[in-house]
Amino acid sequence: MSRPTLLHIETALSVAHIGSFSGAARKLDATQPAISARVRELEAALGYRLFTRRGQRMELTVKGRQFLEQVEPLFVQLQGILNERESPVPASIRVGCGQIAMSAWLGKVIGRMQSANTRLRFQVSIGISTVLIPLLDQDKLDIAVTVGKIDYPGLHTERLGRRSSGMWVTTPDRWKKYASYAGSTAKPDLADLINCGPVWTPPLSSRLYTEQSEILRDHGGHMRNINTCDDSRVLADLIVTSSGLGYAQHVLIKDRLASGALVEIPGLPGTVNSDYHFVWREANLSPIVHMLMKLAKAESEQWAV
């Protein structure tokens, strides 16, 4: 082969993203021998190997990574130009994150990237870190956003920015039982306030559950009142509908604070702030995901507290 074609480039990018010839074959509706042949032809034309095998996975060589980092942005741009004329397979990114990151800044980054490239597709999974990391390890995600650094074999992490601020909140009717809500500086007895009804926290598997439980115990709270929810938005809903009490991120409840549906509880300290981190399988970080990381890091820093 004298010169690589777009089919060779698309094949190499698919192998790099998925980590296997068989996975690339399924994505491109081709046979595995055909995928292997295209990669060999491209390597012959370039004069060096693009991939090396490690266990069941195909990993990029140093030169292979450098080559694909240069050609992928051009390939993605060409896809947008050709659009339906040649109907190339659109680039896609499988992203896992929590609701707070998505609401605060990651959604904006995704929208910006899709405005620049209408062929770019995202598959977004929402969940806490303990749910996302196994998906990443099982090759069901390309990259995940977690709160706190993850120490997991075969995964690489990079700091993004500080998590947005949160606060302990309750409903006005629960607050009014222990303090004159309007125009008063009187504080309720925090132990009574905590123990008089339901308290909502993240699930037992979350690091935040441990932190928040310790804060409640330090202020006289009984663990028998604790309820858990693994959905941050639903948790905020439950605080309102049950006249509950809980710790919520400001970005998710700012409208309810403004309307008076929720009020902040003075005297209960916030949980320890943690950094957001990107987590990925080190061998499979593609140039298009590099672009996502760069934009997300800049956007998340603007939300840092």
N, C-alpha and C positions, 0 to 999 in steps of 0.2 A: 504494500500500500504506500503510495507516494505522499499522500496528504490526508490528515484526519478529517472526518466529516462531522456534521452536527450530531449524527446518530452515535458516533463514537464518544463524543463529549457528553451527550445525554446519558449514555450507558455508564461512563465512568462516574459521573455525578450521582447516579442512582446507586451504584455499588458503594460509593463513599458515604452516602446518607444512610443507607440501610445496613451496610456492613456485611453483605453476603451476595454471591452471584445468584442464588436461588431467589432471594427477596427481590433483587433487581429484575429478574426474569418475570416474576409475578406482576411487578409494577408496570413493566414495559410490554407485557403480553408477548413474551418471547421465550425461547427455550434456554435452559441453563448453558448448554454448549454454545449457543449463539452469543450469549453474554460474554462467556469466557473468550470466545474467538475475537469479539470486538475489542476487549481489553488488551489481548495479546497484540492485535494489529496496531492499536494506539501506542502501546509501549514500544513496539518495533519502530514506529514512525518517529517517536520522541527520542529513542535511544536510551531509555532508562525505565525501571520498573515503577509503576504507580502504587501497587499494593503489595503487602506481605501478609501471609496468613498467621494468625495467632489463635490457636484453638479452633473454634468454629467461626471466627470472625475474620473478615478481610479488613486490614488497617492500612491507611495511607502511609507511604514512605515520606521522608522529608521532601524529596523532589516532587512526589505526587501531590502533597499538600500545597506546595508552592505553586504548582501548575494549576490546580483546580481553584485556588484562591484568586488567580488572575483571570481565569476564563469564565467562572460561574457568573459574576456580575454581567459580563458581556452576553452570556448565553441567556440569562433571565431577561435582559433588555431586548435581545433579539426575539425572544418569545412574545413579548408585548407588541413588537412591531409587526411580526408575522400574523399574530392573533389567530383568527379562524382560517387563514389561507392555508396554513400547514398544520394547524391544530396540534401543536406540540403538547406534551404532557406538562401541565403547570407545575412550577416549583411549589413545594408544600413544606410547612413546618409544624411539627406536633409539639405543642407547648403545654406544660402543666404549671398551674399556679394557684394561689389562694384568691379568695374573693377580694381581699383588701388590696392586694397588688393590682389586680385587674381593674378595680374601681378607681384606684388612685392614679395610676400612670401607665400600666401595661396596655390597657385598651387603646389609649391614645397612640402608643407606638405602633401597634398593629394597624390601626387606621391609617397612620402616616405611610407605612410601608405598602399597604394595599393601594393607596392613592397614587403612589409612585409607580406601582406595578400591578395592574389590574388582574394579571394572571396568577399572582401569588395567592396561595391558599393556606389557611391556618386551620388546624384541628386543636381546639383548646379543651383541656380537661381541668376542671376545678376540684381542688381537694387540699387537704393538709399534707404536710411533708411526709408523714408516715404512710400515706396513701400513694403519693407521687413517686417516691424513690423506688419502690418495687416496680412500678410501671416503667420507669427509666431503665432499670436494670434488665427488664424483660424486653427491651427494645420496642416498647409501645409509646415512648415519648422520645423526642430529639433533645429536649432541654426542659428544665423545670426551674421555677423560682421558689425558693424556700426561705423561711425565717430562721436565721441561725445557720452556721456552717455545718455541713454534713460530712461526717467521716464514714465513708462506705467504700469497700474495695472496688477498684475499677472505675470510680467516679471522680471527676475533677470539679472543683468549685472556684468561683471568683466572686468577690464582694461587689454588690451593686450600690446600695445606699441604705440609709437608716429607715426603719419602719415608721410609718406615719403614727402620729400620737393617738393615744386612747385615753379613756376615762371611765370611772365607775359612775353609772347612771341608774336612776330609778324613775318611777312615774310620779307625777305631782300628788296624786291621792295618797300614795304610800309615804311620801315625804311629809305631807301636811299632818300626818298623825303624830309626828315627833318634832316638827318645827313649823313656825309660821312662815309659809313659803314666800309670800309676797312682802318684800321690803324689810325682812328681818335678818339679823346676823346670828340668831340663835341656832345652835347646832343640835341635832337629835342625838340621842344615845346610840352610837353606831352599832353596838351589840344588839339592841332591840330592833333597830332598823334592818339589820342583816337577817335576824332570826324570825321576823314577823311574817315572812312569806317566802315564795320561791326565789332562789338564786340561780342564775344561768351562767354556765361557763362552757368553754370548748370541751371536746370529748376527753376521756381519760387518757387516750393515747397522745394527746397534745402536751408539749412542754408548757404551754400557757396554763393548762389545768393545774399543774403542780405549783406554779408561781402564784396563781390567783387563790388557790386553796390555802396556801401559807399566809397570804395577806388577810384572808377572811378569818382564819384561826387566830392570828395575832390580834385581831380586833373583836374577839369574843364570838365569832361565828360558829354555828353548829353545822357539821358536814351533812346532817340528815336533810337539810333544806336544799342541797345542791342538785340541780338538774343539768344535763349536758346536751349540747347540740353541735353537730359537726358542720353546720352551715352558718356562716357569720351573719348573713342577712336575715335568715330565719331566726337566729338567736336574738337579734335586735327586735324582730317582730314579737317574739315570745315575751321579752321583757315588758313590752307595751301591753299586750293582750292579757297577761297574767298578773299585772301590777307587780312585776318582778323587779329584780335588782341584778345588775351584771356589769361586766367590763366590756366596752365596745369601742371600736376604732372610730375616730371622729369623722373620717371620710364617709362612713356608712350611716351615721346618725345625725349629721349636721342639720339636715332639714327638720328633723324631729326636735332637735334642741331649739332651733329657731322658732318653731311653732308652739313650743311648750309641752309637747307630748312626752318629752323626757327631760330630766333635770340632772345636772351633775351633782355628785355627792362630795362635799368637802370633807377632808379628813381621812379618806381612804387613798393610800398612795397608788400610783400607777405601777404596772408591772415593769420589769427591767426591759429597756429597749434593746432590740436585737437588729442586726443588719440583715437586709435581704441578700441572698446569694443566688447566682446562677449555678446550676448543677447539670453536668452532662457526662456522657460516656466519652472519655478523653479522645478515643480514636475516631469518633464520628462527628466532630464539630465542623460543620461545613461553612464555607464563606458566607452564605446567606444567613446562617445563624449567628456568625460573627457580627454581621450588620445589625441584627436584632439586638444583640448584646450591647453594642456600642450606643445605639439609640436609647435603649432601656436604661443604661447606666446614667446617661445625661438626664433623662426625664425623671428617674427615681431620685436623683440628688436634689432636684427642685422641690421634692416633697419631703425631704429629710427634715428632722426636727432636732 
